[in-house]
Amino acid sequence: MPTDWNQQSARCLDALGSPAFPETLAAGIRSIVPYEFMVVFGYVGTKRPLALYDDFTPERRKLHVDEYLEGPYLIDPFFLASTGDTPSGIWRLRDIAPDRFYQGEYFRSYYAQTGLAEEVGFLIDVNAELSIVVSLMRTERKFSKAEFRVLTEIQPIVDALCRRHWSTGKNGARSDASKILTEKVSDAFRTIGDGVLTPRESEVVELTLRGHSSEAIGRLLEISPGTVRIHRRNVYSKLRINSQGELFSVFLNTIGTA
């Protein structure tokens, strides 16, 4: 473990419970593994994510926080990981994203605007009700294997510090909250088209927008990739659209009026 981290983690410990903690944590990690931006989101049951901390410029905050919370968060791989079965730890975005994430409409229409070279996140279960993701972002280059190894080494301390700082002291059934959230997200996708899509077409819409390929969707739904494409064409026809970009816009409009 880096020697400097001992001093930095001591400073974080001193800042626990104070408004200075997130900034102290950001500076501490940045001193041993450089990066441009940190953002911390909290996920509580069925509620909209909590923007707990960021050090963005005003322009970047509009994209990464304000616009993100308007609906794109629902298909963010880190959000989905925090509400699913992904274990706590440090993760590269590409390691938890669906197989066609970088060709999907969420990436093209929203995430690509960030101009990030890479995002990695500490996924932390604070308690039964709250999970947080501490995301580190770079615009120029990806994190090297050596740098990622350092982040992996400090992960247990980052996890413990964040759990202590953001713990609400509440108890609850996390599995129940996650189930409710999953149902809420599915309901949001099902409202696309105002009831004109079949349940299977709605499933195809949801998996498509989350970044899964036709082949992956076929495996998940136990149908052929060709059948997936037929469903997608039917969706476009019923919604009177012609592209995945338009489908993404329909999704955002649906979230905005939900």
Number of C-alpha atoms within 10 A of each C-alpha: 11 10 8 12 16 12 12 18 19 11 15 23 17 12 18 18 16 9 11 12 20 24 15 19 22 20 17 21 21 16 13 16 16 15 21 13 18 24 21 20 19 23 20 21 22 16 11 14 20 14 15 14 18 19 15 16 9 9 8 14 15 13 16 20 20 12 13 17 16 14 17 21 18 22 18 19 18 27 20 17 18 22 23 14 10 13 12 18 17 24 22 18 17 14 10 14 19 18 16 16 22 16 12 21 23 23 20 15 15 15 18 13 12 13 10 15 13 17 20 23 21 24 23 24 24 23 20 19 21 23 25 30 26 25 21 23 22 18 14 12 11 17 21 10 9 10 14 16 14 16 23 16 14 17 18 16 13 22 20 13 21 24 18 16 18 17 17 13 10 10 10 11 11 18 15 13 19 19 15 14 18 17 13 14 16 15 13 17 21 23 16 21 17 9 10 14 19 14 11 13 18 24 17 24 25 21 19 25 22 24 24 22 20 21 15 20 23 18 12 12 14 9 14 15 17 12 13 23 16 13 20 20 16 15 22 17 11 12 17 12 14 12 12 19 16 16 21 21 14 16 22 17 14 18 18 10 6 9
